[in-house]
Amino acid sequence: MPETGYQVLDSEREGEVHFQFTPNIARNRWNHIEDLDTFFTRIYLYHQRHGFICLILQSTLDLFQVIFLLVFSLFLFYCIDYPVLFRDKPADSSRVMNGTDKVRLSDVFLPASKCTSKFTFFTYLYMIPLLMFAFFRLMKVFNVAYHYADIKAFYNVALHIPDKELQNYTWREIVHKVIEAQKEQNMCIHKLDLTELDIYQRILRTKNYLIALVNKSVLPTHFNIPFLGDVIYFSHGMKYNLNLLLFWGPWSPFENNWHLKPEYKQSGKRLELAQSMRRTISWVALINILLSPVIFTWQLIYKLCDNAQMVKNEPSVLSIRMWSLYSKIYLRHFNELDHELSARLSRAYVPAAKYLQSFAAPVSVIIAKNTMFFTSAIMVPILAMTVYDDSILSIEHMITILSGLSLLFLICRSLVDDDKEIVCQESLMTAILTEVHYLPDSWVGKAHTQLVSNQFSQIFPFKANYLFNELISPLVTPFILFFWLRPRSLEIVDFYRNYTAEVAGVGDVCAFSMMNLRKNGNPAWRSPGPLSPGTLVAKLPQVDQAEDGKVEMSLLSFSVRNPTWDPVDIEAKEFVDEIIAKTRQKYSSTSNSVINPFQHHDNMVCSTLNIAEIPSCLIGLDQSTRLLHKEGLTGRPNQINYSSIMRSSIFSTNDYLTSIEVNQSALLLHSIHRKQLDERGNQASTSTSQSVYNTNTNLQERTPLLKPSARII
């Protein structure tokens, strides 16, 4: 995006642009940047991706990957004489094929003229989109070189951070320096002083909208599939199309990066805009269908090249767990950057994996053990005969058989856990909640059930499942767009109108990202205070509330991680102060015991509770765990090795202690929420109950999108 306000340097100064500036040039170079969204995003990416050289290198290699895969795929299809390679015919037709003759590479590889002569119409149809993609990647290289050279100068001159010192600064320190630089550079002319929230909202403008769209169940992510039941599906291909439709494309509701089109704020044009959006989604779905064979082939080749060697060396890698793309949206706070989310999910990985491993699958274990027996029985005599005479390997497909049997054996071996640890599922689920902060109330007390295990496995699937979902994305995405997203066009239009707030100096942002408790909070996640619970619910229309306590959790997390930021809303400030005070009071002994962050949680102060009050699965756990159990929040903190994280330049001891306080505050919020639900006798334990929805029927015209839907989580 164009950035205005840059001072033009004469040719004599061009060679010095990155090293030396006069005071006037340095002061005015970044004055009045029109597109601050892109500018702040580049500042963030420059820090997270380790500077200018790494950015250029990565974008260049991304271009080479596309070119290589295009050329290599054509080479495999058209430039290899497979009958000669497999000895179905001699390389020289004038002589008889002899089994002892060696096949040379020159016999197998066809000259370029013969390769191109085999090209068909479908070949060129396959090449065109990939060549376009390669062209865009080439433009990206030039774009990165041009724009990030300016970001490099901004770091060196305005922030006074040389490239060699970049990794010694945390992102929080960078933000403070940007706020100070605003006073001198005047990057934003609409307001003199920037805040942490201003910067975060500009970087995360579209992601905050996406989080809210998923939070309010506007986007189709849950599907009822015959024989499979409720399934969560959200792929990178789906996300790319949604960004294209809702944020980036010329037909999107945004007229630029920071302003919604005026007509989307007018209720009288909602039907017209919805009809236009339906047509746009139909065209995008049709284009996806036409390109699906090419994209599927591209995905298949790319995934094979990216994972084949890893799977060959370690087949069990397919059975490891990973957080799904949907979970990275569902579990994300408003105004939470990528590295902050990744840190939370990384810390939650160990208890999440242990939780799912704790569920025995007797049928699969029996099948895996017997499969291992049969494969071993076949492999042993073959290997014995190979020791006696290795010529057996020259038999057709013998190496393929051995490789397949070995792969099958290793996969089955990863499914058999003979030394399964006896754990308490409720404890592990609370350890997960400690880090991820969002889990449905319907799982409370049911973590030991197979239903909850199956539901959780959808947001924390096997790598094999993840790869399969990404592979079929080109085939599935067009149908999701046409049959599920297109009918929700009116709801999307209403969502933009009802949940967009205009902020001076920032532009149009998702209203939930303002973290205003009075307008978008959920009283069920706060202490009742002097008012009765029923009065609190009536105070705020259900349709204006974020689900799952998203606003309260986001406000708390952002406030703790940015202690110098003060909420404009007095109610929000009082809420944060109250929760932090209660957290420090309740878990003061735990906080004092983690001054040394390299200690495991098991080394904390022993509990003073009577051991008879603790179930057998919690005996031996630390004090904080037992305090949580006493409140009905059984669990233990995550036992991941934090020392390896903190030794990196992006994670400090202060970050560790901050994460501890955020996690404890999140648990306290869940405790308050559950007590509120118990007091109201709400056994459904969801924030969008049918009864509350019926009491707000007068709001349906304003927000018809907020219909109760069956959600897994």
JOBEL-V432357 format. One line per field, one symbol per residue. ss: DSSP state (h for helix, s for strand, l for the rest). A space follows every 10 residues. Layout:
# JOBEL-V432357
ss=???
This chain:
# JOBEL-V432357
ss=llllllllll hhhhhhllll llhhhhhhll lllllhhhhh hhhhhhhhll lhhhhhhhhh hhhhhhhhhh hhhhhhhhls lhhhhlllll llllllllll llllhhhhsl lhhhhhhlll hhhhhhhhhh hhhhhhhhhh hhhhhhhhhh hhhhhhhhll llhhhhhhll hhhhhhhhhh hhhhhlllll lllllhhhhh hhhlhhhhhh hhhhhlllll lsssslllss sslllhhhhh hhhhhhhhll lllsssllss lhhhhlhhhh hhhhhhhhhh hhhhhhhhhh hhhhhhhhhh hhhhhhhhhh hhhlhhhhhl slllhhhhhh lllllllhhh hhhhhhhhhh hhhhhhhlll lhhhhhhhhh hhhhhhhhhh hhhhhhhhlh hhhhlllhhh hhhhhhhhhh hhhhhlllll llllhhhhhh hhhhhhllll hhhllllllh hhhhhhhhhl lshhhhhhhh hlhhhhhhhh hhhhhhhhhh hhhhhhhhls ssslllssss hhhhllhhhh llhhhlllll llhhhhhhhl lhhhllhhhh hhhhhhhhhh hllllllllh hhhhhhhhhh hhhhhhlhhh hhllllllll hhhlllllll hhhllhhhll llhhhhhhhh llllllllll lhhhhhllll llhhhhhhhh hhhhhhhhhh hhhhhhhhhh lllllllllh hhhhllhhhl llllllllll lll
